[in-house]
């Protein structure tokens, strides 16, 4: 039986048939949860159906020892009261300081800048109460990124953690529309948190004085809640067609694109995921940035069947400790983090020497075979001897692990299925699809697949003959994945031309190549876009970078490459012979060496790499766009293989990357790729 339903007679020239979820062949949700049409209604459903249940939790913080204790919770009912009072308070703040309505949307935006915490979701739900939409703001990618987001989305009010306030004031002259900053933390420092460590009353007083001089109102969330409690306002709930959020795709500074997502799209995506996974009474661990789409998509998905959401303590180094206290039942996780955890845990188990390693390897083989045969995830012997110790590091209670963004190594997927005694599934989605689209069923234990379309989502493939992918390929149709559904975004904020580029009638072109497997599941194959993505999870456009790097006097051309499992770029460098040869002879100490010999010299390659990094610094290129290692190529790429370029001399990156795949792997093997430049770089703090 096929895992996907093939819509009869739906193929047209250049396209595959349409594929749907096997239980929802009509392409709809069959009326399930039809009364939930906005995220505000979804929250109302949670409060009504699961009153007084634990809802949002955070670990208690002890400033004296800079340590954390148990999780403290607010209930669904308490959250509803807070949201009502905070929403009323926001109404008062907007009326006084920022009454303007965005003419393009007919609504008002509110910015949120903080790591994941209860106040993030409380702010978002309070904003929904009066038809406002949220915009997650990040300052990880540099000051320019936050400025671009604030200005392009008309943010007048921003809610942030206390540690973000100084930087918000620093950029005030470049964000002239910003009128109010609301601190999630009490400005009198009476409720210490990890975000208030560097503050005392005197320093907060300086911030208040500075904000006043900039004509920015500085309040804290408790003040706003108190306003709303004293002067409650009537809710003005959103319509399904209203904007829910503008969520920015990962990008560098001004290159980011804000996807316009409506309540209709968001509820359709989360409802479909819930119907597909059918999970109830979950404990969810939130640590993947709420600014991006995936964590919010997952939280609202599990809210359909009730979820208690526990937030990480604010430091990714404490994630395992947080999970041991929280004991989550579902865990969303990115492939890069999963791979890091695998490297550490595998080294201590299946990679260990002696009896311990032998038992771990034998146990993994035995459990993997058992799981693949459908005989369950538990094994009385091997769990007691080996795997319960691993599972305890994750809290010992995980029922499902979900990953996406990039394919997961089958060995890693099978290892965690055995080690945690739960299924590990993959999914697929984009910001433009509210994070949803496809997901493996919760009982599917196969590998190398992103699952099947979620209920209410249509998938088909479009032939890309220039890349050799065709919807008529046998036995597996291949092509660009196209999506048609209510989950689709309404366009890019202020960029109608780019919106038109990704739409083909009712269908959105994902830019990703997929194939239909013989069992009806779908697998990720390739990307059309030239965009690179390293482990930093920030999209990188190679052409502008290559233009800068190729401007070096010693270089004719540069081809950069990124790997989603590593943090640095590598590159193919073609030298400019007239300048390069005498310079390289001096570096190598080889007076008679020719161009080919010099290109093979490791010391020359290292010095060229340093030259490129110096050039990058002078051009204010961020760390994750710097080159960590190079392969010197004496012959211009167009002379190596005529297939590298189209007839109009546009580079065919996928062919170049395939040609140099082994060389790129060798270059990455020489790098220390364990340090995230977003975190380590002092320049971008």
N, C-alpha and C positions, 0 to 999 in steps of 0.2 A: 504494500500500500504506500502511495506517495505521501511524503510529509507535507507537501504543498498541494493545494487544489489548483488545477489548471482550468482557467475559464475557457469553455469550448469556443472554438472558432474566433479567438481573440487575436490571433497573430496577423500582422500586416507586414508588407515588404520592409525589410530593414529592422524589424522588431520581433522579439520573441512573443509567445503567448503571455497573457497576464496570469500572475500567480497570486494566490490568496491563502489565508489561514485555512486549514482543512475543516475546522469546526464552524467557520463563519464564511461560507461560500458566497453569500450575497454581497459581501464587501462592506457590511455594516456590523454594528454591535448587537443586532437583534433586539434592540430596545432595552438592554441591560444597563442599569444606572442612568437611564434616560433623564431622570430628574436632576442630575448633576451636570450643569452646563457652564459653570464657572468655578474657579478654584475657591472662591468665597463660599459657594454652595457646597463644595467638597468639604471644606472645614466645618460648615454647619452640619453636614451629614455625620462627620466624625463626632462632634459634640453631642448630637441627638442620639446616635447609635451606641456610642461608647462614653457615656458621661462619667466624670470623676475617675477616669482611668489615667495612669501616668502617660504623659505626652511628650514633653521636652525636658531633657536632662543634661546637666553639666556637673563636672566634678568640683567639689568644694576646694577652694584654694586657700593655702596657708602661707601668707606672705613672710612670716617669721623664718620659715624654713624653705620657702620657695618650692613647696611640694603640694601634692594633690591627694585628696581623700576619696570618699565614696561619691557616687552620683546623687545629686539632689534633684528632685523632679517637681514640675508643675503639672497639674492635671489638665485634661481637655477642658473642663469647666472653668478652671482658673485661667487658662489661656484665653478662653472666650471673653472673660471679664477684662483681662488686660488689653486684649485687642479692641474691645469696645471703648475703653477709656483712652487708650493710645490713639485710636482712630479719631475720637472726638477731639483730643488734644491737637492732633495734626490739622484737623479742620480749622481750629482756632489759629494755629501758627501760620497756615497758608493764608487765611483771611487777613491777618495782620501784616505779614511780611512779603508774601508771594502770591497774590490773588490771580496773577495772569494765567490764562488757559492757553495751552499750546494750540495754535490755529490749525496745525497739520493733523492733530489727533483729536482735538476737542476735549482733551484730558490734561492732567498734570502729572509730571514725572517726579519720582523721589529717588535719590541715589543712595546706595548702601555700600559702605567700604569697611570691611572687617573680615577676619577669619571666621570660619563657621562657629556659630554660637546661637543660643536660643533667641537672642534679640534680633538676629538676622531674619528668621522666619516670622517672629512676632511683628516686626516692622512691615514685612511684605504683606502679611494678612491684614494688618491695620490699614495699609495703603489701599488694598482692594475694597475695604469697607466703604470708601468714598470714590470709587472709580479711578483711583490713581494707579499708575503702573510703575514698576520698579526698574531700576537700572543698576546692575552690579558694576562697581568701579574697582579697578585694580591699579596699584602703583608698583607692582612687581616689575613690569616692563619699562619702568622709567617714568619720570614726571610727565613727559609729553603724552604718554598713553592716557593717563588720568585726565589731563587737560582736554584731550580730544574727545573723550567719552562725555565729560561734563558739558562741554560746549555744544557738541553735536546733538545732544539729547535734551537740551534746554533744562538742565537741572538747576533749580533754585534752592532746593532743600536737600541736604545730605545727612544721613545718619551714619555715624562711624564710631569705632572704638577710640578710646582716649589717645592711644599712641599714634593715631593717624591725624590728630588735630593739628600739630605743628606743621606738618607737611601741607595740609590743606590751606593753612594760612600763608605758607611760603608761596603757594601758587595763586594766591588770590588775585594778583594783578593780571594774571592770564586766564582767569575764570571769572570775568566780571559779572556774570549772571547769578553767581552763587550769593545767596542772601542769608541763609541759615545753616548752621552746623549743629546737629543734635548728637551729643555724646551718649553712647550706650552705657558708659560708666558714669557714676556720680561725680560731679565736678568738685564736690567737697572731699573726695577721696575716702569717704566713710565705708565704701564697699570695695575693698581691694580685689583686683583681678590680675591676671597675667599681663593685661594691657595697661595697668596703672603703675607698674613697678618703678618707672623712672619719674614719677610725679609726686609732689607734695603740694599742700595748699598754696604755698608761695609761688611755685611754678605755674600752677593752674591760674592763679591771680594774674600772672604776667600774660598768659594766653588770653584771658578775658579782656585785659586792657588792650592787647594787640588786636583782638577781633573787633572791639569797639572802634578802634582807630581806623579799621578797614571797612567799617559800616556793615559788619557781619554779626548777626545775632548768634550768640553761643549759649546753648541750653543743654540740659541733660534729659535723658528719657524719663526719669522719674518726675521732673518738672512738667514735662508735656503730659504725662499720665495724670498728674494732679490737676492740670488744667481741664482735662477731659472729664475727670471725676466730678469736678465742681460745676462744670457747664456742659453736660452731655448733649451731643448733637444727634440728629436722626441719621441712620445709615442711608447711603445712596449706592446700593450694590451695583456692580458692573453688569453689563449685558454680555452675552456670549461673544459678540462681535467686537467688544472693547479690547484695547491693548491690555495685555497682562504684564508683559515685560519686554524690554529691549535687551536682548542678550548678545553680547559681542563674541564673534568668532575669535579664536586664538590668532593673534597677529602681532606685528611689531608697530608700535606707536600709531601713526596715522593710517597704517595699512589695515587696521581692524575694520570689520564690517558689523554693523548692528542689525541683527535679525529681529524683525517685528513679529512678535508672537501674541496671538489673541488668546483669550480664555477658551474659546471654542477649540482652537488647535491644541492647547495644553491639556484640557480635560479629555479630548479625544485620544491623545497620545498616552496619557497615564491610564485611562480606562482600558484601552486596548492591551497595554502591558499587564495590567492586573488580570484581565480575562485570560490572557495567555499563561501567566505564571500561577494564578489561583492560590496566592499565599495570604494567610490570615494570621493575626496575632503575632506580628513580627517585632523584634527588637533590632533597630536599624542603627548602624554606626556611621555618623556623618563626619568625614574628614576630607573628602575631595571638594575642592573649592565651590562654594555656593554661587560665586560670581558666574561660573560656567554652567552649562545646562544640565550635565549628567546628574549631579547630586540632587538638584531640585526635582528633576524628572523622576528619579528613583523615590525620593521621599513622598511626593504626591501620589505616585503609583501605589506604594504600600499603605498610604493613608486610606485607600478604598476599603481595605480589609483590616484596618487598625494597625498602627505602628507606634511604638514608643521610640522616640528619636533621641539617641545619646550623642552628644557632640564631643569631638576629641578635645584634649586639654590645651590646644593651641600650638603645640610643638610636635612636629612629625616624628621627632626622636622618641616620643612617648606613646606612639600609636599602639604598640603591643601591650604596654602597661595599661593603657586605657581600655583595650579590649578585654584584658583579663578581669578588670573590674566590672565592665558593662555586660560581658558575656552576650554579644550580639547573636542573632539567629540568621541575619542576612548581611552580606558584606559586599558592597560594590567596590571594585578595585581596578586600577589601571594596569595594563600589562607590564609597564616598566617597574612599578612597585612590586607587582607579583614576581617578576623576574629577580629583583633584588632580594626579596624574601626567600625565594627558591635557592639562590646562590648560597645564602647564609645557612639555611636549614639543611639543604642537601649535603653541604660540606660536613655537617655534624652527624648526618645519618647515613644515607646511601653512599656518601663519599668518604666515610670514615674507614680507618684501617681496623684490622683485627676482627674479633667476634662481633662487636657492635655493628660494624659496617656490613659484615656478611649477613647478619640477621635482618638488618634494614633492607638490604637489596632483595633478599629472598621474600621478605614480607611484602615489599612493594610489588614484586612480580605476582605474588599470590593474590593480593587484594585487587590489583588491576584486572587480572583475569576474572576474578569473581564479579567485579563491578560491571565489566563488559558483558558478562553473561546474564546480567540482570538479576543477580542473586543478593543484591543489597550492598550497603556501604560499610556495614560493621563486620568485624571478624574477631571472634572471642580471643584468639591467641595473639595475633599480630597487633591488634590495638592495645592489648594489655602490655605486651613486650616493648613495642616501638612507638606506635602512632598516637596513643592517648597523650603522651608527653608533648608531642608536636601540637596536637589540637588544643591542649591547655594553654599554650602561648597565645592563642586566638580567643581565649575564653571558654573553649571546650563545648560550645553550644551552637556552632554555625550549622545551619541547615542548607544554605545555598550561597554560593559565591558567584558574582556576576562581573564579567569583564567585557571590555569593548575597546573601541578606538583603533587598535591594531591587532592583527592575528596573534594568538598565543601559541607558543611551542607546545605540541601535543605531549611531550615529556613532562613539561611543567604542569599542564592541565591534569594529566593522569596522576602526577605525584600528589597534588593537593587534594584530588578526589580521595586518594588512599589515606593521606596524612590527616585530613580533617573529617573523614567519614561523611562527606557530603558531596553533592554534585557541584561542579564548576562549569558554568555555561558562558557562552559568548553571545554578544548581541551586536547590533549595528545601528547607528543613528548619527545625525548631525545636528548642529545648532538649529539649522533651517528646518529640521523635522522634530523639534522639541526633544531631541535626544533619542527618539524612538524610531521604529521602522521594522527591524527584524530582531528576533531573539530565539535562541534555542528553547525548546520546551523544558520545563523543570526536571523532567524525567529522561531527557536525551543525554546519553553519556558518550556520544561520538565526538570526534575531534575534527579539526580543519573545516569548521562550518560556523557561519553566523546565524544559523537557524532558519526560520521561516518567517514570512510576513506576519506582523501582529494583526489581530482582528481589526478590520476597518482600514487596512492598508493594501493597496495594489502595487505589485512590483512587476516590471518587465525589463528586458535588456535591449539596448539599442546597439546595432552593429557599429563597430569602429574599424573599418577595413584598413585604414592606414596603419593601425597597430596590429593587424592580424587577428582581431577578435570579431567573430560574427555570430549573430543570433541563430544561424543555421548550423553552427559547428556541431559535429557528432563525435562522441556520444553526449557531450555536455555543451549546450548552448553557452556562448560567452559574449559579453558586451558591456557597455556602460549601463549601470543600474539606474533605472528611472523609477520615481515614486509618485504615486497619485493617492491623495488622501486629505482628509480634513486636518491632519497633523502638520501640513505644510505652512511655513511662515507666510506672512503677508507682503514680504519684500524686504529689501535692505534700507535702513534708515537714510533718507536723503540721497539714494543712489538707484534711481529707476532703471538706468541703463544696465547696471550690473545685474539687477533683478531680471531684466528681460533675457540676459545672456544665459541664465541657468534654467529658464522655463521653456518648455516645449508644449505649448497649449496648456492642458491641465497637469502635465507631468513636469516634475523637477528632475533635472539632470544632476546626479550626485558627483560626477567627476571620478567615480570609482568603477573599476572593472570587476565584474562578478561572473560566476558561472553557476549553472544549475546542475547539481549532482544527480546521479541516477536514482537516488532515493527521494528526490524532490527538495532536498535541503539546498541552501545557497552558500557559496563560499566566496570570500574576497580573493581577488587575483592580482590587481594592479591599480595604479592611479593614472589618470589622464593628465591631471594638472602638473605643471612644473614645480609646484610648491613643495618645498622640503619640510620635513619635520624631524627634529632631533628629540632626545628624551626630555628636553625642557618643555615639550608640549606646545611650543610656540611656532606657528607657521612662519616659514622663511621663504621669501621670494628670491630665487637665485640670481636672476638677471641684473638687478641693481647692484648686488654684491660683486658679481663678476666684473661689472663695469668699473667699480672702484679698484678692485684688486688688479685688474688688467692695466690700470693706469700707472703701475710701478714701472720705473724706467728699465728694469731688467726683464720685464715680462711682456710677451705678446698676447697671450690669452690664458684664462683660468676657467676651469669647469669645477664647480663645487658640488658636494654630495653630502647628504645627511642621513643618519641612521636613527630610527625611532628608539633604539635601545641604548644610544650613547649621546653624550652631551656636546660633543664638538663636531665641527665640520671637517671633512678632508677634501683634497682637491687634486685635480690634474693640472699641472702648470706647464705651459709651453713657453720657453724662454725667448727673449729677443736676442738672437745670436750676437749681433755686433756689440751690444753692451754687456751681455751675460758672459761670454767666453773669457775676456780678460779679467773680469771680476771673479769669476768662478775659479780660474787658474790660481789666482792669488789666495783664495779661501782654501782650496784643496792642496796648495803647494805643489802643483803639477804644471810646470811651465809649458809643456808641449801637449797637454791633453786636448782632445778635440771635443766638440759639443756632445757627442754621444757618450763619451767616457765621463764627462763632467756631470751629465744628467744622472749617471748611476752612482755618483759619489754621495754617500750618506751624510757627510758633514755639510756639503753644499746644500742638500735638501733641508737640513736642519736650520741653516743660516737663512735660507730663503723663507722658511716658515716664520722665523723671527722677524724678518723684514716685513712680511705680510701682516703680522700681528701689530707691528709698530704703525704701519700704514692704517690699519683698522682703528687703532686708538686715536690717531690724528683725525680720523673721519667720524669719530664718536659712534663707531659700530659697537653694539652691545656684545657681551662675552659669548652668548650662544650663537652669534653669527661669525665668530672668529675661526680661523683655520688652525687645526691642531697638528696636521701632518700633510705632506705633499708627495705626489709622485711626479718626477720631472720627465716630461715627454719631449724629445728633441724634434719630433716631426709634428707639424700642425695637424689637428684632428681631422680636418677635411681631406688630408692626404692619406690618412690611415685607413679610413673606411668611408666610401661615398654614401653609405646608408646613414651616416651620422647626421646628415642634413637633408632637408627637403629641397625641392627644386627652387623654392624661394629663399633658400639659405637659412631657414629656421631650424634650430637644433632639435633633434629627436632625442630627448633626454633619456627616455627609457632604453633606447638602443645603446647609447653611450654608457649608461649605467650597467647594463647587462654585460657589455664588452669588458668593463673594468671591474666587475663585481669581485673577482678574486683579489685584485690589487687593493680595492677599497677595504676588504676584510683584513688584508695584511697591514694596511695603515692603521686601522682601528686597533689591531692587536698590540701596537706599540704605544697606545695612549692609555693614560689613567682616566677612564671615563666614568668614575664613580662620584665625581664632584659636580654638583649642580651649580653652574655659573650664576643662576638667578639668585641663589642663596649665598654663594661665596664671594661674589663681586662686591668689593667696597664701593666701587665707582657708582653702582646703581642702587645703593641703599638709600 
